[in-house]
Amino acid sequence: MQYLLLIYDAESGWAKMTAAQQAAMYQEYGQFTQQITESGNFRAGHQLKPAATATTVRVRDGKRVLTDGPFAETKEQLGGFYMVEAKDLDEAISIAARIPSAKNGSIEVRPLVPRGETAEGTKVEQLSEALRGLVHS
Amino acid sequence: MDLEKLHREESGRILSTLIRLLGDFDLAEEMLQEAYATALQKWPLEGLPANPVAWLVSTARHKAIDRLRREHSFELKQAEIARYSEFLAQPAAGFSPELAPDRERDSVDDMFPDDRLRLIFTCCHPGLAQEAQVALTLRTVCGITTEELSRAFLVPVPTMAQRLVRAKRKIRDAGIPYCVPSPEELPGRLDAVLLVVYLIFNEGYLASSGDALVRRELCAEAIRLGRLLCELLQGQSESRSDVEALLGLMLLHNSRCDARLSADGELILLEDQDRSLWDGDQIREGTALTELALRSGASGVYALQASISALHANARTARETDWPQIAALYRVLLSIHPSPVIEVNRAVAVAMAGSPEHGLVLLDDLEKREELREFHLLPAAKADLLRRLGRMAEASEAYRRALSLATNDVERRFLRGRLSQTEATSYGESTPP
């Protein structure tokens, strides 16, 4: 199963760190990424630029509305993510717990909807068939 | 044959095996329901099978195979089902389950001895909301119906049904595995399971609101779960001692259930209870388990609470209660598990051990805490100590305060009763302005 590990952490904490502490953090992340790559769990991962660099886009009644900043102001901000392959939730959780930011922040573990299925697990082909039946009846 | 009784006693075992085979809660439950329906038709006509449990597992399995074949996901589960079929086909086990009365029952356990353990750990996975863990455990491991659950937890049936649906959906969608945790994870995960069992027991022992103070069914189920865990964790002596401590605690509390309420449903305090109504067998077993747990090194919350309960249970009269020992145990308990209830209990124990003024001081200090302002047990305990000291006017005031905060009907009636006593006694005294 594939999971997205969403890394939430207070940006103010990062700002308070010394250069040496920040370098140590990057090193920890580097080691972690290497470990999960070697173990075959890594699929993708990136640090994100700070929440202030975000722009939120909404289209309402055909009109595009832009706001400066993330979609919601929160105490902890989305700072990065990993996409991993894990055999079950327990494995995904134990990977998430090793993310360096887990010590001070929060990691949301969210399963991906597999390709070819809806969120409820219905096979897309079955749905298409059902729809086809409706259209032609 | 009482099918309902069979369902209650055996569905946990049957269901856990089917979930293992089919990898799906809903499918397992549905197939079991269909198997019951078939049993209701066939058994009256063909007679009772030699091994009803094996018959139900086998029938449900066949129905599941049919269903899975139709849905094309047969290949995924084929390995499991094939293994089971092979085992059944062996000469020793006999080909037809009906001809091998006890063997399939034993062989189900031999092959998958940890099925019920897997089921309990899955239901109590920390990724599920606490109340969902409680509901799912009672529903699938204990066979309690959704209607019974909604009555026990005072929520509408659709609410309880949705709680269960959401929990099963989360298990499926998030990929919560159906397995016993690894040795490293076992202690932490067992804590979650024990907490669920303890919550179930407490829900039965003390209703959070409403009329009935004791809901015996839930207490009985919690004790059953405790026993099951002890049995299933035979090989893990370290983890087992915590389970023994919890089981001891529940048995000791439960031993008093006939003495806690009067015929009119009124609350009777521990010191006023008729000790001849206490269940000696449960006290003996509870005490033995507590000692066993302590000797095996249990020193946590359940072991300490069980020790305190054992001291109460083994005092022949209220007067002979070893209060100093109890006060000391509460102090240790507070150091590992600070909680307002335990603080109040400790203050009371200190008072009963011979220093009521000291007990009052402790309670006064607690009342200063912001977060305990709405805690009704605090003024209730104060009122009781003041009453014992003969300070009736102050006791009345404290009882009134407790009444303004208490929500449980039985507790409220008790407090009102005490208030009229203290008011009556202080009627002749002049009340300070």
Contacts between the chains, C-beta under 8 A, distances in Angstrom:
chain1	res1	chain2	res2	distance
A	1	B	175	4.6
A	86	B	175	7.8
A	87	B	177	7.6
A	88	B	175	4.5
A	88	B	176	7.0
A	88	B	177	3.8
A	89	B	125	7.9
A	89	B	127	6.0
A	89	B	174	4.9
A	89	B	175	4.5
A	89	B	176	4.9
A	89	B	177	6.7
A	90	B	176	7.6
A	90	B	177	5.5
A	90	B	181	7.6
A	90	B	185	7.7
A	92	B	175	7.4
A	93	B	127	7.5
A	109	B	174	7.8
A	111	B	173	6.2
A	111	B	174	5.3
A	111	B	175	6.0
A	119	B	173	7.8
A	121	B	172	7.1
A	121	B	173	7.4
